[in-house]
């Protein structure tokens, strides 16, 4: 797991803790980050992969403390999930599809998979379509999301 994946996993884990407790994201961020003017918008931007907003250690620590989770516990949760994914590999959701990514390797962008059944998607006009379950996603939007993901890894 690289540092970007770790940060995204930390954001996802914190969001899951918030949701599992039935809390709302905006008020939780406001209470955890009283030093921020727009805490709710900041947390929303951090959770969105499109904005590029990063989660600082200070903000992660404050949010974890507000949720009653130590940073050690939070890191252990992330590492535990990573170990589970290393055993089986992992599927990474990008746009309207998923790609397979082995731990420590780049995602396999050559084979786009259906997020519902993990079968290969095929091109049908301006959509990627799953022949198995008939799932479809906009080809242009998915291609743009893949290009953004490749750019994160420095791939053209």
Secondary structure in CASP SS format (residue, H / E / C, confidence):
PFRMAT SS
TARGET T0000
AUTHOR 0000-0000-0000
METHOD secondary structure of the structure
MODEL  1
X C 1.00
X C 1.00
X H 1.00
X H 1.00
X H 1.00
X H 1.00
X H 1.00
X H 1.00
X H 1.00
X H 1.00
X H 1.00
X H 1.00
X H 1.00
X H 1.00
X H 1.00
X H 1.00
X H 1.00
X H 1.00
X H 1.00
X H 1.00
X C 1.00
X C 1.00
X C 1.00
X C 1.00
X H 1.00
X H 1.00
X H 1.00
X H 1.00
X H 1.00
X H 1.00
X H 1.00
X H 1.00
X C 1.00
X C 1.00
X C 1.00
X C 1.00
X C 1.00
X C 1.00
X H 1.00
X H 1.00
X H 1.00
X H 1.00
X H 1.00
X H 1.00
X H 1.00
X H 1.00
X H 1.00
X C 1.00
X C 1.00
X C 1.00
X C 1.00
X C 1.00
X C 1.00
X C 1.00
X C 1.00
X C 1.00
X H 1.00
X H 1.00
X H 1.00
X H 1.00
X H 1.00
X H 1.00
X H 1.00
X H 1.00
X H 1.00
X H 1.00
X H 1.00
X C 1.00
X C 1.00
X C 1.00
X H 1.00
X H 1.00
X H 1.00
X H 1.00
X H 1.00
X H 1.00
X H 1.00
X H 1.00
X H 1.00
X H 1.00
X H 1.00
X H 1.00
X H 1.00
X H 1.00
X H 1.00
X H 1.00
X H 1.00
X H 1.00
X C 1.00
X E 1.00
X E 1.00
X E 1.00
X E 1.00
X E 1.00
X C 1.00
X C 1.00
X E 1.00
X E 1.00
X E 1.00
X E 1.00
X E 1.00
X C 1.00
X C 1.00
X C 1.00
X C 1.00
X C 1.00
X C 1.00
X C 1.00
X C 1.00
X C 1.00
X C 1.00
X C 1.00
X E 1.00
X C 1.00
X C 1.00
X C 1.00
X C 1.00
X C 1.00
X C 1.00
X E 1.00
X E 1.00
X E 1.00
X E 1.00
X E 1.00
X C 1.00
X C 1.00
X E 1.00
X E 1.00
X E 1.00
X E 1.00
X C 1.00
X C 1.00
X C 1.00
X C 1.00
X C 1.00
X E 1.00
X E 1.00
X E 1.00
X H 1.00
X H 1.00
X H 1.00
X H 1.00
X H 1.00
X H 1.00
X H 1.00
X H 1.00
X H 1.00
X H 1.00
X H 1.00
X H 1.00
X H 1.00
X H 1.00
X C 1.00
X C 1.00
X C 1.00
X C 1.00
END
